[in-house]
Amino acid sequence: MTEPLTSKVITLIGYYGAGNPGDDCLERQSVSLIKEYAPNATCHHHQSNHKILTVFLILKSDTIIFGGGSLFQDHTSQKSLYYYLALLAIALLLRKKTILLGHGFSPFQYSLSKKIAAFLLKKTHKITVRDKESFTYCKKLNIPEHKLHLASDLAYYKATITSCPDQPLVIASRYHVCVWASLHQIPFLALAYDDKLINLATVLHQPYIDTRNPYTQHDFQEKVSDLQNKFTHYQNQLKHHVPRLIQRAENNKLS
């Protein structure tokens, strides 16, 4: 039974409004969760191009929800990390209830990033993470375990599995393209530029290439040939493991 969230005004924060299909999916899923747990609440959406407005939204909200993805990382941009950490700090300073939904974490590159993030994340009300590696890393940051919950990516929340027979296989470097492929039972080769893609491919027993390391055209062709030759095997892996991620996504609760 869903426990209602008593908040009257909620601000949802994420990398929204930039035309990224994966983040747009996370926004829709977050809104779905908010409607489920707080059907009568007013929900304001943070837009990535309206940064100052977000501070005012935080001021008049009861609960601040960071809706999924890899917002708190310094691999692609330190500036972006400090921006989201600043929003989290403001919310905590104003004693707002703060929830992180379906987030992915990997080791920070810079010690200052790690120290600030660990300090603030410890003070949040609740954090759900989308893979075991993120859960383990959060524990290493000394985030209290009672605040941590192992879930899966928000895209799997109440998702349905459908077959797509006309699509033979998927080769992708985008996380949510691989998620889409898994939900359509399409074996995929992940071209991993980040740990999150490796984590997803590993849990679903799909092949990947870590593009951060040198690889040759022969390596790539070998992976593709393996995927083609063992198509049924990799498809069966998806049939077996995707339902588990859908079930685990239920841990993305707001209560």
Residue, then its C-alpha position, 0 to 999 in steps of 0.5 A: m500500500t502506498e504511503p502518502l507524502t504529506s508535502k503540499v508543494i514539491t520542486l522536482i530538480g533534474y537536467y530537464g528542458a534540454g532536449n535529452p530523451g533520457d532525462d525527459c523520461l526520468e522527468r515523466q517517471s518522477v512526476s508519475l511517482i509524485k502523483e502516486y504518493a502526493p496526488n494533491a501536491t503542487c509540483h514545480h519543475h526545475q528547468s536547466n536554463h532557468k537556474i535562478l528561478t529554481v532557488f525561489l521554487i525551493l523557498k516555497s516548497d516543502t519537499i525537494i526531489f532530485g529526479g534521477g540520473s547522474l546529476f552528482q558527478d564530476h566526470t563530464s563537468q565540475k561546474s554542473l556538479y557544484y550547481y546541483l550541490a548548491l541547490l541541495a545545500i540551499a534545500l538543506l539549509l532551509r530545512k526542506k525534505t530532500i529526496l534523491l530518486g534513482h541516482g547513479f554514483s561513481p567515484f569522484q575524480y576530485s577530492l574537493s568534489k568528493k568531500i562536499a558531496a559526501f557532506l551534503l548527501k549524508k544530510t539528505h532524507k532519502i537516496t535511492v540508487r539504480d545499481k549495486e555499484s552506486f550503493t556500495y560507493c555511497k556506503k564508502l562515502n559514509i552515507p547512513e545505510h538507513k537512508l540508502h535504498l537499492a532500486s533501479d533506474l526510474a525508467y524501469y518503474k512500472a515499465t512493461i516489456t514488449s517485443c520488437p522483432d523488426q529490430p535485430l540488435v542495438i549498438a549504443s553509447r547512451y544509457h537510456v537507449c540501452v534501457w529501451a532496448s532491454l525493455h523491448q528484449i533487444p540484445f545490445l552492445a554498450l559503448a561505455y563512456d561511463d561506469k553507468l553503462i558498464n553497470l547496466a550491461t553487466v547486470l543484464h549480461q550484455p556485451y560492452i566495450d569500455t571506450r575510455n580504454p584503447y580498442t581496435q576495429h577488430d575488437f568492435q567487430e568481434k563483439v558485434s559478431d558475438l552478439q549476432n551469433k549468440f542473439t538468442h542467448y543474450q535475448n534470454q538474458l534480458k528476459h530473465h534479468v529485466p523483470r528483476l530491475i522492474q521489480r527493484a524499481e519499486n524501491n523508488k518510493l517517496s514515503 
